[in-house]
Amino acid sequence: MSEAERTDIEIGEGEEARSIAVLRRDGTAPDIVWLGGYRSDMAGTKAEALDRWGADAGQGVVRFDYSGHGVSGGDFLDGSISRWLAESSTVIETCTDALPVLVGSSMGGYLALLTALGRHAAGNPVAGLVLLAPAVDMTERLMWEEFPGNVRAEIMDKGVWVEPSQYDPAGNPITRKLIEDGRNYLIMDRATLQVGCPVHIVHGRDDPDVPLGLSLELVSRLAHDDVTLTVVHDGDHRLSREQDIALLVRVVADMVAGV
């Protein structure tokens, strides 16, 4: 089994310059691109499993770390939807074939969806989308609207609030920049969304972080696309159990076979 090759891509200029670490495994098209979640990295359980499947199947797989994540450069506190979306788009344009399949988890699902919407509007759709508990409109729907007044005040006054997290003892820093920038990328207020490719959404019924109802709402918005929703009846947000990983691999393999 050959090793994935690491590349570092320089993005931005001046104070915005940062180095994005990419792992690419050459293989058959379409390339599979993994977009991880908020505070996750490309060495996570699902990303590694997808890469192993790509190695066994001879499929091209690309994964990367957003700035401020994993082994990429940049400060996490400088992160925003626009910044991470630009990095995702650059990696996809630079390191993949013309028609990749995007696989995104949580925030990565949101970024994959935003990327696909933009490419479809430009007449260059992706081959397919696999979205795991996509955190659509996360900065508003899952953060700001859920925060009590004292948390909102701290974010506005201090510029950052650290949210307690069951996944990280250090917590999740949520910045004013992230919230305000995110308002430029809210899409669930649109009557319809169209990506021009097949979409498969996988969501755990017991997800405590991204409610299943958000994916149900997303399905209704994607009225012009071929959309499948799989609900994992006892699934949580991470969907990292052995059976969840097996489901992910099956869904991605089926998507590749159908495009």
Secondary structure as GFF3:
##gff-version 3
##sequence-region A 1 259
A	DSSP	beta_strand	5	11	.	.	.	ID=ss1
A	DSSP	three_ten_helix	14	16	.	.	.	ID=ss2
A	DSSP	beta_strand	18	25	.	.	.	ID=ss3
A	DSSP	beta_strand	28	35	.	.	.	ID=ss4
A	DSSP	alpha_helix	45	57	.	.	.	ID=ss5
A	DSSP	beta_strand	59	64	.	.	.	ID=ss6
A	DSSP	three_ten_helix	76	78	.	.	.	ID=ss7
A	DSSP	alpha_helix	81	95	.	.	.	ID=ss8
A	DSSP	beta_strand	101	105	.	.	.	ID=ss9
A	DSSP	alpha_helix	107	121	.	.	.	ID=ss10
A	DSSP	beta_strand	128	132	.	.	.	ID=ss11
A	DSSP	pi_helix	138	143	.	.	.	ID=ss12
A	DSSP	three_ten_helix	144	146	.	.	.	ID=ss13
A	DSSP	alpha_helix	149	158	.	.	.	ID=ss14
A	DSSP	beta_strand	160	163	.	.	.	ID=ss15
A	DSSP	beta_strand	172	175	.	.	.	ID=ss16
A	DSSP	alpha_helix	176	182	.	.	.	ID=ss17
A	DSSP	three_ten_helix	183	185	.	.	.	ID=ss18
A	DSSP	beta_strand	199	204	.	.	.	ID=ss19
A	DSSP	alpha_helix	212	221	.	.	.	ID=ss20
A	DSSP	beta_strand	227	232	.	.	.	ID=ss21
A	DSSP	alpha_helix	242	258	.	.	.	ID=ss22
###
